[in-house]
Amino acid sequence: MKTKITELLGIEYPIIQGGMAWVAEYHLAAAVSEAGGLGIIGAGGAPASFVREQIQKVKEITKKPFGVNIMLMNPEADQIAQVVVEEGVKVVTTGAGNPGKYMAMWKEAGIKVIPVVASVALAKMMERAGADAVVAEGMESGGHIGEATTMTLVPQVADAVTVPVIAAGGIADGRGFAAAMMLGAQAVQMGTRFVVASESIVHENYKQKVIAAKDIDTAVTGRSTGHPIRCIRNKTTREYLKLEKEGATLEELEKLTLGGLRRAVLEGDVVEGSVMAGQIAGLVKKEQTCAEIIQEIMTQGEKLLKLR
Ligand code: TUI
């Protein structure tokens, strides 16, 4: 299927894998890229040296295009911004901030820059700064989120910018894919469905938590601190929300979740760790390979779009 995004990135299908911290390492990224989508290495909170190794490893196992996501709250974001240039990365996505100060350097290096935005205002600013596309991410997503839903954000961003828009948040099957295209998107980005992929190194407990989740099993913590994070409800989200209601300090709240994502993803601590996942977890029912996931979505999605 050809869209402005498949053309821009040189990929077969308009499906991009989210740059999830700890989850989006090189095995997953390579599997998605090999399956014809765009795999992404998520820098998350990792040091620049680790990100460089991940890039070198993905290049060893796939010749297909891949990207790197830079989480801008990472204390080593400046160094990682340099590493992607040095390693010849072709596509960079960013999250949780404004990548404006890196844009000139990345464009100079010929990198396709795709910031993740949660508002029309940032989308317009990124277009002016030279972005090649934007990911419009709704609050159905897992992890760090904005305020607008995918249904409302995608068409408004599509109207506000001329660069292609990639829809993210709440998409996990062909129906969501087709709906996103109808809203004006040229591709979708998915996280939660790829968390449970066979090639995903995420701990089995985490995968089972996503697979068992129902429609209303996620919760958003940190609304009061300005860092809203969506996770599957567990002991820690309940405790966090209780403390938040009682007016706990930022310090007390942060102590509760420090390192929680790593503990959940790598050690399988889904009781006290942070099991980040989107609201669409309720639709994700089984583990499949990245190729199966992409094929299934494209078959169902294209069929629906042809009914127009
Ligand atoms: O970045 C994400 N989602 C994430 S990052 C992340 S890493 C993390 N790990 C542990 C604790 C906390 C975070 C987990 N999930 N999505 C992309 C995204 N970016 N969503 C919303 C935004 C965003 C929000 C505000 C982008 C820019 C922005 O403001 C920019 C400005 O004007 O400063």
Boltz pocket constraint, residues with backbone or C-beta under 6 A from the ligand:
constraints:
  - pocket:
      binder: B
      contacts: [[A, 21], [A, 44], [A, 45], [A, 71], [A, 94], [A, 95], [A, 96], [A, 97], [A, 98], [A, 116], [A, 117], [A, 118], [A, 122], [A, 137], [A, 142], [A, 143], [A, 144], [A, 145], [A, 146], [A, 229], [A, 261], [A, 276]]
      max_distance: 6.0
